[in-house]
Amino acid sequence: NTICNWFMQSGEVLEPLKIELKEQLNRTNNLQADETPVKVLKDNVRGYMWGYHSLEPNNRFILFEYNESRSGKVASDLLQNYQGILQTDGYGGYNKLRSREDIIGLGCWAHCRRHFADVVKISSKAGKAHEIIKWIAKLYQIESVARDQNMDFVHRKKLRQTEAPPILEKIYRLLTNTSPAAKSALGKAINYALNQWEHLNKYINYGEAEIDNNLIENQIRPFAIGRKNWMFLGNERAAKTAAFFYSLIQSCKLNDINPKKYLIYVLYQTRKMQRNEVDPKTLLPQFIDKTLLL
């Protein structure tokens, strides 16, 4: 109980950091979003940790927000003032955000590929799913070239627009010239790809965007692994505090900062934040002077 109380009290005194981190959602223009379930013991509810990952080079951070609902309204409310790229999987809860004129909705090729990989696992012989996966791999080869050559966003966009269209056209022909049973594994995979096709294609026009949502999934993975050990969160207040600390710790890792040293330092700055002697923004992991943490 003592340790849990320290944990909750630490979250409370660092509230200015939480407010400022949330403000950064409107200071970036390149986000990935995803969500993962979590059990909250009180009232026996299945809530969700929503994650928002900024890919902007000078403002890299991850923000976790707990909510008991998986409704798309959760993300829509939080991102009501956001403008820019929003990359997600095909979950329908993001459709309202994708439909906004000030948001560029991108899809995730990794999710698309997984559906066909599931077909391959149960197939006794090579078929359309194998062929589609082969062509998706060629899209990833383009990304590998850009990464190996350390291309900037401008050159990565140019490479994609030169190399990817013929591959995308081939994949589309394979999708539209195949008519499996709608409820079959292959039918579901093709339906997912065609429903997401508009969003899957857009990434080639934005060199700053990724081909998939894997980066935010990597940020959520520590939470998912931890969940297997601690199993549940006690109540909503604890869940929101845990979300905040996961945000700080993962943002530290994104910015090559030792999370322990960081948390010790900012906890010593709480009085200064309360007296407005230090701007909370300057204490966020993506902006803090790293020499202060030596």
MILUM-103889 format. One record per residue (C-alpha): residue number from 1; residue in three letters; x, y, z. Coordinates in pm, 1 decimal. Layout:
REM MILUM-103889
+-----+------+----------+----------+----------+
:  nr : rest :        X :        Y :        Z :
+-----+------+----------+----------+----------+
: NUM :  ALA :        X :        Y :        Z :
...
+-----+------+----------+----------+----------+
END
This chain:
REM MILUM-103889
+-----+------+----------+----------+----------+
:  nr : rest :        X :        Y :        Z :
+-----+------+----------+----------+----------+
:   1 :  ASN :      0.0 :      0.0 :      0.0 :
:   2 :  THR :    283.7 :    237.4 :     83.5 :
:   3 :  ILE :    452.4 :    183.2 :   -251.2 :
:   4 :  CYS :    121.5 :    220.6 :   -437.1 :
:   5 :  ASN :     54.7 :    547.7 :   -255.1 :
:   6 :  TRP :    399.9 :    678.5 :   -350.6 :
:   7 :  PHE :    326.4 :    583.4 :   -710.1 :
:   8 :  MET :     -5.8 :    770.2 :   -711.5 :
:   9 :  GLN :    137.2 :   1075.4 :   -535.2 :
:  10 :  SER :    426.7 :   1093.6 :   -782.2 :
:  11 :  GLY :    178.8 :   1099.9 :  -1067.4 :
:  12 :  GLU :    -12.8 :   1382.1 :   -901.3 :
:  13 :  VAL :    288.1 :   1610.4 :   -844.7 :
:  14 :  LEU :    398.6 :   1555.0 :  -1205.3 :
:  15 :  GLU :     55.8 :   1654.5 :  -1341.5 :
:  16 :  PRO :    203.4 :   1962.5 :  -1521.2 :
:  17 :  LEU :    417.9 :   1724.3 :  -1729.2 :
:  18 :  LYS :    112.9 :   1517.1 :  -1818.1 :
:  19 :  ILE :    -76.6 :   1826.1 :  -1933.6 :
:  20 :  GLU :    217.6 :   1947.2 :  -2141.3 :
:  21 :  LEU :    275.8 :   1605.0 :  -2298.9 :
:  22 :  LYS :    -86.0 :   1591.6 :  -2407.9 :
:  23 :  GLU :    -47.9 :   1940.6 :  -2556.6 :
:  24 :  GLN :    226.0 :   1805.2 :  -2781.7 :
:  25 :  LEU :    -34.7 :   1608.7 :  -2977.8 :
:  26 :  ASN :   -123.8 :   1940.6 :  -3139.2 :
:  27 :  ARG :    243.9 :   2033.2 :  -3190.7 :
:  28 :  THR :    324.8 :   1743.1 :  -3419.8 :
:  29 :  ASN :    186.8 :   1653.6 :  -3761.2 :
:  30 :  ASN :    284.0 :   1287.8 :  -3788.0 :
:  31 :  LEU :    110.6 :   1045.2 :  -3550.6 :
:  32 :  GLN :     51.2 :    673.7 :  -3526.9 :
:  33 :  ALA :   -232.9 :    546.9 :  -3308.5 :
:  34 :  ASP :   -324.6 :    208.2 :  -3164.1 :
:  35 :  GLU :   -497.2 :     62.1 :  -2860.5 :
:  36 :  THR :   -465.2 :   -245.3 :  -2638.7 :
:  37 :  PRO :   -696.0 :   -393.0 :  -2372.4 :
:  38 :  VAL :   -630.4 :   -390.6 :  -1999.4 :
:  39 :  LYS :   -830.4 :   -534.8 :  -1710.8 :
:  40 :  VAL :   -927.3 :   -295.7 :  -1431.8 :
:  41 :  LEU :  -1012.0 :   -485.2 :  -1113.3 :
:  42 :  LYS :  -1260.9 :   -242.0 :   -963.1 :
:  43 :  ASP :  -1603.2 :   -295.3 :  -1124.3 :
:  44 :  ASN :  -1438.0 :   -575.5 :  -1326.1 :
:  45 :  VAL :  -1413.4 :   -374.8 :  -1649.3 :
:  46 :  ARG :  -1208.0 :   -433.7 :  -1962.1 :
:  47 :  GLY :  -1060.0 :    -96.2 :  -2043.4 :
:  48 :  TYR :   -814.4 :     16.1 :  -2308.1 :
:  49 :  MET :   -479.0 :    186.4 :  -2325.2 :
:  50 :  TRP :   -479.3 :    416.6 :  -2625.8 :
:  51 :  GLY :   -136.1 :    498.0 :  -2761.6 :
:  52 :  TYR :    -29.1 :    795.5 :  -2976.0 :
:  53 :  HIS :    323.7 :    796.5 :  -3116.6 :
:  54 :  SER :    478.8 :   1108.4 :  -3269.1 :
:  55 :  LEU :    722.6 :   1043.9 :  -3554.4 :
:  56 :  GLU :    833.1 :   1404.6 :  -3587.0 :
:  57 :  PRO :   1216.1 :   1396.3 :  -3555.9 :
:  58 :  ASN :   1238.4 :   1688.2 :  -3312.0 :
:  59 :  ASN :    935.4 :   1584.7 :  -3109.1 :
:  60 :  ARG :    948.0 :   1208.1 :  -3058.9 :
:  61 :  PHE :    718.1 :   1087.4 :  -2783.3 :
:  62 :  ILE :    454.5 :    831.2 :  -2695.4 :
:  63 :  LEU :    137.6 :    924.7 :  -2508.7 :
:  64 :  PHE :    -74.5 :    658.2 :  -2341.3 :
:  65 :  GLU :   -426.5 :    740.6 :  -2230.1 :
:  66 :  TYR :   -653.6 :    502.9 :  -2038.8 :
:  67 :  ASN :  -1022.7 :    484.4 :  -2117.8 :
:  68 :  GLU :  -1277.6 :    216.6 :  -2032.5 :
:  69 :  SER :  -1418.0 :    241.3 :  -2385.3 :
:  70 :  ARG :  -1283.3 :    138.0 :  -2725.3 :
:  71 :  SER :  -1524.2 :    372.2 :  -2900.5 :
:  72 :  GLY :  -1374.9 :    584.8 :  -3175.8 :
:  73 :  LYS :  -1504.6 :    886.0 :  -2984.6 :
:  74 :  VAL :  -1213.0 :    845.1 :  -2742.8 :
:  75 :  ALA :   -952.5 :    914.7 :  -3012.1 :
:  76 :  SER :  -1173.6 :   1171.6 :  -3187.7 :
:  77 :  ASP :  -1212.8 :   1376.1 :  -2869.8 :
:  78 :  LEU :   -843.5 :   1370.2 :  -2784.8 :
:  79 :  LEU :   -738.0 :   1457.1 :  -3140.5 :
:  80 :  GLN :  -1010.0 :   1712.9 :  -3210.6 :
:  81 :  ASN :   -748.6 :   1984.1 :  -3274.3 :
:  82 :  TYR :   -490.1 :   1762.6 :  -3441.2 :
:  83 :  GLN :   -386.9 :   1824.7 :  -3802.1 :
:  84 :  GLY :   -158.8 :   1607.1 :  -4012.8 :
:  85 :  ILE :    -82.3 :   1241.3 :  -4080.9 :
:  86 :  LEU :   -259.1 :    977.9 :  -3872.4 :
:  87 :  GLN :   -151.7 :    618.7 :  -3934.3 :
:  88 :  THR :   -363.4 :    338.1 :  -3789.7 :
:  89 :  ASP :   -474.0 :    -15.9 :  -3853.9 :
:  90 :  GLY :   -814.1 :    -88.0 :  -4005.9 :
:  91 :  TYR :  -1016.5 :    -55.6 :  -3684.7 :
:  92 :  GLY :  -1337.0 :    130.9 :  -3770.8 :
:  93 :  GLY :  -1308.4 :    351.7 :  -3464.5 :
:  94 :  TYR :  -1059.5 :    568.1 :  -3654.2 :
:  95 :  ASN :  -1287.0 :    623.9 :  -3955.9 :
:  96 :  LYS :  -1426.9 :    953.6 :  -3827.7 :
:  97 :  LEU :  -1077.6 :   1094.4 :  -3788.1 :
:  98 :  ARG :   -975.3 :    964.4 :  -4130.5 :
:  99 :  SER :  -1271.5 :   1140.3 :  -4291.1 :
: 100 :  ARG :  -1161.1 :   1484.8 :  -4172.6 :
: 101 :  GLU :  -1010.7 :   1714.2 :  -4435.0 :
: 102 :  ASP :   -728.4 :   1822.9 :  -4203.3 :
: 103 :  ILE :   -616.5 :   1464.5 :  -4136.7 :
: 104 :  ILE :   -431.6 :   1237.2 :  -4380.2 :
: 105 :  GLY :   -537.8 :    884.5 :  -4290.9 :
: 106 :  LEU :   -276.5 :    618.0 :  -4366.1 :
: 107 :  GLY :   -317.0 :    242.4 :  -4339.0 :
: 108 :  CYS :    -84.4 :    -30.7 :  -4220.0 :
: 109 :  TRP :     69.5 :   -281.1 :  -4461.3 :
: 110 :  ALA :    184.3 :   -503.5 :  -4174.6 :
: 111 :  HIS :   -176.1 :   -560.3 :  -4066.4 :
: 112 :  CYS :   -275.7 :   -626.9 :  -4426.2 :
: 113 :  ARG :      2.4 :   -881.2 :  -4467.8 :
: 114 :  ARG :    -88.7 :  -1064.0 :  -4144.1 :
: 115 :  HIS :   -430.0 :  -1158.7 :  -4280.3 :
: 116 :  PHE :   -269.0 :  -1326.3 :  -4582.2 :
: 117 :  ALA :     -3.7 :  -1485.4 :  -4361.1 :
: 118 :  ASP :   -286.5 :  -1647.8 :  -4163.5 :
: 119 :  VAL :   -416.0 :  -1796.3 :  -4490.0 :
: 120 :  VAL :    -70.6 :  -1931.6 :  -4576.4 :
: 121 :  LYS :    -52.2 :  -2107.3 :  -4237.1 :
: 122 :  ILE :   -359.9 :  -2315.3 :  -4314.5 :
: 123 :  SER :   -298.1 :  -2365.8 :  -4687.6 :
: 124 :  SER :   -172.7 :  -2700.0 :  -4811.7 :
: 125 :  LYS :    -29.3 :  -2552.1 :  -5131.5 :
: 126 :  ALA :     87.3 :  -2218.7 :  -5267.2 :
: 127 :  GLY :   -193.9 :  -1993.4 :  -5388.8 :
: 128 :  LYS :   -306.2 :  -1633.8 :  -5417.6 :
: 129 :  ALA :   -218.1 :  -1552.5 :  -5056.7 :
: 130 :  HIS :    141.7 :  -1665.1 :  -5113.8 :
: 131 :  GLU :    163.9 :  -1452.8 :  -5427.6 :
: 132 :  ILE :     20.8 :  -1143.5 :  -5258.9 :
: 133 :  ILE :    267.1 :  -1179.4 :  -4970.6 :
: 134 :  LYS :    548.7 :  -1205.0 :  -5224.3 :
: 135 :  TRP :    448.9 :   -870.7 :  -5379.9 :
: 136 :  ILE :    401.2 :   -704.3 :  -5041.2 :
: 137 :  ALA :    758.3 :   -812.7 :  -4963.2 :
: 138 :  LYS :    871.3 :   -610.0 :  -5265.4 :
: 139 :  LEU :    716.6 :   -299.1 :  -5108.4 :
: 140 :  TYR :    922.0 :   -365.9 :  -4798.0 :
: 141 :  GLN :   1235.6 :   -410.2 :  -5009.1 :
: 142 :  ILE :   1192.4 :    -49.6 :  -5121.2 :
: 143 :  GLU :   1177.2 :     56.2 :  -4756.3 :
: 144 :  SER :   1490.3 :   -145.8 :  -4685.8 :
: 145 :  VAL :   1679.3 :     35.6 :  -4963.3 :
: 146 :  ALA :   1571.7 :    373.4 :  -4826.3 :
: 147 :  ARG :   1679.2 :    271.1 :  -4475.8 :
: 148 :  ASP :   2014.3 :    123.8 :  -4584.5 :
: 149 :  GLN :   2096.7 :    439.2 :  -4779.2 :
: 150 :  ASN :   1982.7 :    658.2 :  -4489.6 :
: 151 :  MET :   1756.4 :    856.9 :  -4720.7 :
: 152 :  ASP :   1593.7 :   1177.8 :  -4604.7 :
: 153 :  PHE :   1217.1 :   1217.5 :  -4638.7 :
: 154 :  VAL :   1237.2 :   1386.4 :  -4979.9 :
: 155 :  HIS :   1443.1 :   1109.0 :  -5137.3 :
: 156 :  ARG :   1241.2 :    833.6 :  -4969.9 :
: 157 :  LYS :    922.3 :    981.6 :  -5116.7 :
: 158 :  LYS :   1082.5 :    998.6 :  -5461.5 :
: 159 :  LEU :   1200.1 :    636.4 :  -5438.2 :
: 160 :  ARG :    856.3 :    517.5 :  -5330.2 :
: 161 :  GLN :    676.9 :    705.9 :  -5606.0 :
: 162 :  THR :    914.3 :    562.1 :  -5863.5 :
: 163 :  GLU :    928.1 :    199.1 :  -5749.8 :
: 164 :  ALA :    603.6 :    125.3 :  -5562.4 :
: 165 :  PRO :    317.2 :    204.0 :  -5810.2 :
: 166 :  PRO :    374.5 :    -97.6 :  -6040.9 :
: 167 :  ILE :    386.8 :   -326.2 :  -5737.0 :
: 168 :  LEU :     70.7 :   -174.8 :  -5590.5 :
: 169 :  GLU :   -103.0 :   -216.9 :  -5925.3 :
: 170 :  LYS :     -4.0 :   -585.0 :  -5935.0 :
: 171 :  ILE :   -133.7 :   -640.7 :  -5581.6 :
: 172 :  TYR :   -462.2 :   -468.2 :  -5666.1 :
: 173 :  ARG :   -511.0 :   -688.0 :  -5973.1 :
: 174 :  LEU :   -454.2 :   -997.6 :  -5763.4 :
: 175 :  LEU :   -707.3 :   -876.6 :  -5506.8 :
: 176 :  THR :   -978.8 :   -789.8 :  -5758.3 :
: 177 :  ASN :   -932.0 :  -1097.7 :  -5978.9 :
: 178 :  THR :   -983.5 :  -1339.2 :  -5690.7 :
: 179 :  SER :  -1330.0 :  -1439.9 :  -5572.3 :
: 180 :  PRO :  -1311.1 :  -1672.7 :  -5271.6 :
: 181 :  ALA :  -1600.1 :  -1731.7 :  -5032.3 :
: 182 :  ALA :  -1658.0 :  -1410.8 :  -4836.7 :
: 183 :  LYS :  -1634.2 :  -1585.4 :  -4499.7 :
: 184 :  SER :  -1323.4 :  -1785.3 :  -4584.3 :
: 185 :  ALA :   -984.6 :  -1680.5 :  -4446.9 :
: 186 :  LEU :   -874.6 :  -1566.3 :  -4792.9 :
: 187 :  GLY :  -1204.1 :  -1384.6 :  -4846.9 :
: 188 :  LYS :  -1162.0 :  -1194.0 :  -4520.0 :
: 189 :  ALA :   -800.9 :  -1106.1 :  -4605.6 :
: 190 :  ILE :   -897.1 :   -972.3 :  -4946.9 :
: 191 :  ASN :  -1194.5 :   -782.8 :  -4806.8 :
: 192 :  TYR :   -969.3 :   -615.4 :  -4546.5 :
: 193 :  ALA :   -715.9 :   -514.7 :  -4812.4 :
: 194 :  LEU :   -977.8 :   -374.1 :  -5051.0 :
: 195 :  ASN :  -1159.6 :   -184.4 :  -4774.8 :
: 196 :  GLN :   -828.5 :    -30.0 :  -4667.3 :
: 197 :  TRP :   -687.2 :     17.6 :  -5017.5 :
: 198 :  GLU :   -725.9 :    396.7 :  -5028.2 :
: 199 :  HIS :   -537.7 :    433.7 :  -4699.5 :
: 200 :  LEU :   -277.9 :    166.9 :  -4778.0 :
: 201 :  ASN :   -163.9 :    349.5 :  -5092.1 :
: 202 :  LYS :   -119.1 :    698.5 :  -4951.4 :
: 203 :  TYR :    209.9 :    638.3 :  -4772.5 :
: 204 :  ILE :    408.3 :    667.2 :  -5098.4 :
: 205 :  ASN :    320.0 :   1038.4 :  -5113.7 :
: 206 :  TYR :    463.0 :   1118.1 :  -4770.6 :
: 207 :  GLY :    831.3 :   1053.0 :  -4718.6 :
: 208 :  GLU :    799.2 :   1125.9 :  -4347.4 :
: 209 :  ALA :    541.6 :    847.0 :  -4304.1 :
: 210 :  GLU :    608.5 :    479.2 :  -4242.9 :
: 211 :  ILE :    477.0 :    188.8 :  -4449.8 :
: 212 :  ASP :    314.3 :     34.5 :  -4144.1 :
: 213 :  ASN :    216.3 :     86.3 :  -3781.1 :
: 214 :  ASN :    491.2 :   -133.0 :  -3638.0 :
: 215 :  LEU :    667.1 :    149.5 :  -3454.5 :
: 216 :  ILE :    372.5 :    218.6 :  -3225.6 :
: 217 :  GLU :    315.4 :   -152.8 :  -3177.7 :
: 218 :  ASN :    675.3 :   -172.1 :  -3057.7 :
: 219 :  GLN :    595.5 :    103.3 :  -2806.6 :
: 220 :  ILE :    287.2 :    -81.4 :  -2681.6 :
: 221 :  ARG :    470.3 :   -415.2 :  -2652.1 :
: 222 :  PRO :    635.2 :   -339.8 :  -2312.9 :
: 223 :  PHE :    289.4 :   -267.0 :  -2175.0 :
: 224 :  ALA :    151.0 :   -591.1 :  -2321.1 :
: 225 :  ILE :    440.9 :   -793.3 :  -2179.3 :
: 226 :  GLY :    404.2 :   -626.9 :  -1839.4 :
: 227 :  ARG :     34.0 :   -702.9 :  -1841.3 :
: 228 :  LYS :    113.4 :  -1074.6 :  -1837.4 :
: 229 :  ASN :    292.7 :  -1023.0 :  -1505.5 :
: 230 :  TRP :     81.9 :   -771.5 :  -1315.6 :
: 231 :  MET :   -239.4 :   -893.9 :  -1489.7 :
: 232 :  PHE :   -464.8 :   -601.5 :  -1395.8 :
: 233 :  LEU :   -481.8 :   -243.8 :  -1268.4 :
: 234 :  GLY :   -665.5 :   -170.9 :   -947.2 :
: 235 :  ASN :   -895.1 :    112.8 :  -1051.4 :
: 236 :  GLU :   -940.4 :    389.0 :  -1306.8 :
: 237 :  ARG :   -720.4 :    635.1 :  -1117.6 :
: 238 :  ALA :   -435.6 :    384.1 :  -1102.8 :
: 239 :  ALA :   -480.7 :    303.9 :  -1471.8 :
: 240 :  LYS :   -449.7 :    670.3 :  -1570.3 :
: 241 :  THR :   -140.8 :    713.0 :  -1353.4 :
: 242 :  ALA :     15.3 :    398.7 :  -1502.3 :
: 243 :  ALA :    -57.6 :    533.1 :  -1852.1 :
: 244 :  PHE :    127.1 :    853.6 :  -1764.9 :
: 245 :  PHE :    437.2 :    675.2 :  -1634.6 :
: 246 :  TYR :    442.9 :    439.0 :  -1930.4 :
: 247 :  SER :    430.9 :    752.1 :  -2149.4 :
: 248 :  LEU :    730.2 :    909.4 :  -1975.5 :
: 249 :  ILE :    937.2 :    590.3 :  -1966.7 :
: 250 :  GLN :    878.1 :    498.0 :  -2331.4 :
: 251 :  SER :    937.1 :    859.0 :  -2439.6 :
: 252 :  CYS :   1268.4 :    848.2 :  -2252.7 :
: 253 :  LYS :   1368.9 :    538.0 :  -2445.7 :
: 254 :  LEU :   1271.5 :    703.5 :  -2774.8 :
: 255 :  ASN :   1505.3 :    990.4 :  -2691.4 :
: 256 :  ASP :   1797.2 :    782.4 :  -2559.0 :
: 257 :  ILE :   1744.2 :    886.2 :  -2197.1 :
: 258 :  ASN :   1785.3 :    668.7 :  -1888.9 :
: 259 :  PRO :   1427.7 :    659.0 :  -1746.8 :
: 260 :  LYS :   1543.2 :    618.6 :  -1384.4 :
: 261 :  LYS :   1773.9 :    921.4 :  -1398.1 :
: 262 :  TYR :   1503.9 :   1118.5 :  -1575.1 :
: 263 :  LEU :   1231.0 :   1042.9 :  -1319.2 :
: 264 :  ILE :   1460.0 :   1122.9 :  -1026.4 :
: 265 :  TYR :   1548.7 :   1457.9 :  -1182.5 :
: 266 :  VAL :   1195.0 :   1569.4 :  -1268.6 :
: 267 :  LEU :   1060.7 :   1467.0 :   -928.3 :
: 268 :  TYR :   1311.7 :   1710.5 :   -777.7 :
: 269 :  GLN :   1166.5 :   1982.2 :  -1004.5 :
: 270 :  THR :    807.2 :   1955.0 :   -883.8 :
: 271 :  ARG :    828.8 :   2256.9 :   -649.5 :
: 272 :  LYS :    977.2 :   2470.9 :   -924.6 :
: 273 :  MET :    695.1 :   2371.2 :  -1159.5 :
: 274 :  GLN :    438.3 :   2460.0 :   -893.1 :
: 275 :  ARG :    601.1 :   2803.1 :   -848.4 :
: 276 :  ASN :    619.9 :   2852.7 :  -1226.7 :
: 277 :  GLU :    998.0 :   2876.7 :  -1203.9 :
: 278 :  VAL :   1046.0 :   2614.3 :  -1473.3 :
: 279 :  ASP :    844.1 :   2547.7 :  -1787.6 :
: 280 :  PRO :    711.7 :   2186.6 :  -1783.3 :
: 281 :  LYS :    769.7 :   2165.8 :  -2158.2 :
: 282 :  THR :   1146.0 :   2191.2 :  -2104.2 :
: 283 :  LEU :   1128.0 :   1885.7 :  -1877.9 :
: 284 :  LEU :    961.1 :   1654.1 :  -2127.6 :
: 285 :  PRO :   1190.8 :   1371.7 :  -2246.8 :
: 286 :  GLN :   1202.4 :   1501.9 :  -2604.7 :
: 287 :  PHE :   1304.1 :   1854.0 :  -2498.7 :
: 288 :  ILE :   1503.4 :   1821.9 :  -2176.3 :
: 289 :  ASP :   1870.3 :   1921.7 :  -2169.6 :
: 290 :  LYS :   2036.3 :   1579.6 :  -2138.1 :
: 291 :  THR :   2338.1 :   1726.3 :  -1961.5 :
: 292 :  LEU :   2111.8 :   1780.9 :  -1659.6 :
: 293 :  LEU :   2074.2 :   1404.2 :  -1625.7 :
: 294 :  LEU :   2442.9 :   1317.0 :  -1609.9 :
+-----+------+----------+----------+----------+
END
